[in-house]
Amino acid sequence: MVVDKLFFSYPRPARYCVIGSGSIDCFQREKGRLRRIHSVETRGMMNMSADDDERLAAVLGNRSWGVFLRSDPFIFNIFDFEQLPRGESKRRELARWRLEKVFPEDLSNFIHTVLHPGGKRLLSVLLPLRDAGRVEDWFRRHPASLTFFGNSTLELMNRLWANGVAGIRKQSPQVLIELDNQLGVAVFQESQRPYYIRKFRCDSEDMFLTELRKTLEYVKSNYSRNPRSVAFFAGRPRFSFSNQAKMWPELNLLPITVPGGAAFAMQGDG
């Protein structure tokens, strides 16, 4: 398999691995729920010890697996245009033209995916070829096969906003926050369309709150929007929260409970 596209609305596989900054979690979908079948504490599939490698290979066996990478290596850009061409290839060319004006690196070293969330807006997503290649190389060396390759934040966006969720469609959260180890990703949306994405680092609850306040103020000042609702997917942060129920009112955000939240958060049971 050669990775040349990140899937935004592709059906999720029955078995998949979520590769984060501090762990690799493997899941099996059973009767609409997720069951964690293995977890390897590591800095990612590219930095496993020989013992971790052997244990993970034993769990994956010779079956087919999908992979979701957390957003650490990804670069997101949102572009607005006065008008958009209809064809996907034309939209891709337009996004690349805009990206070349603001991105200093050689685009040939990246997988570039262009998504159309609606209207006259395009979401540009870059993933270094080296990161995708390391995941593919691991699967080439083992009996397990790689059938799907995606990004956890885009998956959450897709399931939460693009497809809608029973019970929350009319109150879709204005902010999505995903946390993995020390990496926070905040996605702001209006009318189910993202308009701003920011990644930030945090190694404590205080730093997490500081970065969120800074981001909220930036959105208010630069986009003239005042987000009021949030969906939070904590993943596996390096630190613990003292009181989440108290945290959100301090940020003037109303947390929205997502039905089947464990499935969305890719945390699973166990």
N, C-alpha and C positions, 0 to 999 in steps of 0.2 A: 504494500500500500504506500502511496505517495501522498502526503498531506498537502493539499493545495487550497483548502477552503475550511473555514470554521462554520459550523452549521448553527443557524439561529432558531430554526423551527423544526428541526429534524426530530422524529420520535426518539425518546430516550431509550437506550438499550436496557435489556433485562439485568445485565451485570455490568458494573463499571467501577473504575477506580477514580478517586478524587485525589489529585496530587497537590499537596499544599506545601507551605514553607517548612513545616515541622513534622509532617506525617504523610503517609499514603493510606487512605481508607478505602477498603474494598466492600462493595455492597451487592446484595442480591435482592431483586424485587420479587416479593411474594404477596399475592392477593392485594395489590394496591399499596403495600407498605414496603419499607426498606428494612433490610436486616444487615447490620454490619457483620461481615464474616471474617474480617482480618484488619489489623491496623499495624503499620510499621512506622515506628518513630525514626524519622530520618529528615534530612534537609531536602528531600525530593528523590524521585526515581534516579536522578543523575548522580546522587551522592550516597548511595547505600553501601553498607559494608557487605562483605561476602556472605555473612550469616543472614543479614536482612534480605539480600538478593535470593538466597536459597529458600528462605521461608516464604517470600512472596511468590516465587515461581511455583512452589508446592501448592499454594492456595489457588493460583490462577489456573494451574493444570494446562490442559490442551484445549480449553474452551475459548469462545470469542468474548472479547471485552471492549467496552467503550472507555474512554479516558476524558475526564474533565480536568484541565489545569486551572488552579487558582490564578488570580490576575496579576501576580507579581511581575512576570516577564512581559505582560501585554501593555501596549500603548493605545489609548483611546483618544480620538478626536471627533468632534461633532461640527459639521459644516452646514450652514444655511445658504441657500441660493435663491435667486429671484425666480428661477424656473428650472425644472429638471427634465432631462430627456426620458422617454419612456423605457427604452431598452436597458437591461441590466449592464451590458458591456459599456454603453455610453455613460451611464451613471458612474461606473467604476473609473472610466477615463477622467471624468470631471473631478471626482474625489482625489484621484492621484495628482491631477494638475494642481489642485488646491494644496494638497499635502506637500508637494515638492517646494512650495513657497514658504512653508513654515517648519519643515522637518529637515534637520541638517545632515542626517546620515544617508547612506546609500540604500535605497529601497530594495535593491536586488538581494539584500541580506535578510529580508523579512518576507513572511507570508502576509499578504495584504488582502483583507476582506472588507467589502463595502456592504453595509446593510442599510435598508431604506425603512426607517420606522414610521414613515408617513409624511404627508405634506411635502414641503420642499427642503427637507432635512435629510442628511446622510450621516451615518455613523461609520467612521473609518477605524478599523482594528488592525494593529500590527503585532505580529509575533515573530521574534527572531528565529531564523531557520535553525540555528544551532540548538535551541530548546526543543523544537518539534523533532529535530533529528535525533536527539538523545533518547527521547521517548520511543521513537520508531526503532532505533537501534536495539533498545532493550527487548522489544517484542521480537525482533528478528533473531535474537540469540536464544529465545525460549520458545517452547511449544505453543504458548498462548498466542492468539491472533488479535490484532487491533482492528476493530471495525468502525470505530467512531472516535472523533477527536473534536473536543469543544472547550469552551471557557465557562467556568462556573458562574461568573457574574452575568454573562449573556444568557445562560440557561435560566437563572433566576428572573432576569428581566423578561424573557420570553414567556415563561410560565406564569409570571405574576401580571404582566401587562399586555403582551401581544395576544395571548390566547384568552386571557381573562380567567378568573377563578370564581367558582360558584360561591356566592355569599359575600364577595367583596367587590364585584365589578363596579357598583355604584359608589364605592368609597375607596377606590384604588389609592394606595399610599403615594404621597408626593415625593417621598424620599425612600430609597432602598439603601440599606447599609449592610455590607458584608465584611466580616472580620475573620482573618486567618492569621494565627500566630501574631506577628507584629504589623501586619498589613491591613489597613482599612480601605474600603472602597465605598464611596458615597455617590449614588446616582440620583439625580434630580429629574423629575418628569412633570409634564403638564399634558392633560388630555391623553395620557398613556404614551407620551412621546418623550424620550430623554432629551434634555437640552444642556446638561452639564454633568460631567463625571470627574471626580477627583480621587486620587490615591494618596494615602498618607501613612506615615509610620507612627506607631505608638507602642510603648512597653509598660504602660500603667493606665489605670482608670483615669487619673487626672489628665494624662497626656491625650487620651482618647477624647475626653470631654473638651479639652482645649482646642484640639484640631477640628472637632465638630462645630464648636462655636465660631471658629475662624472661617470655616467653610460656609456656614449658614449666613454669616455677615457678608461674605463675598457674594453669595447668590443674591441677597437682598440689595446690595449696592450696585451690582453689575447687571443683574437681570430683572430688577424691580419686581421680584417675587418674594413671597413670604410663606415658605412651606410650613404646613401645620401637622401633617401626618407622616408616620414612618413605619416601615417594615424592617425589622432587624434580624439578621441571620448571623449568630455569634460564631459559628464554626468552632475552632479550637484556639482561642486567644491564649497568649503567654501569661496573661494576668487574669484575675477574677474581678467580678463586679460586686460592690458592696450592697447595692440596692437598685436594681434596674427600674422598679416601679417609681422610685423617686427621681431617677436620672432624667427621664423624658420630660416631665413637667418643667424641670429646670431649664430645659432647652426649648420650651414652648412647643413641644411635639407630642402628638397623640399617637401612641403605639397601636397599630392595627394587627389583630390576631389573624394569621393566615390559616385557614382550614388545612389540615394535613401538613402543618408547618415543618415537621421533621423531614418529610419527603422533599419539601422545597429546599430546606437548609442542607440537604445532603449529609445529614448527621446520622440518621437511622436509629434503630433501636439497639440497645446493648451498649 
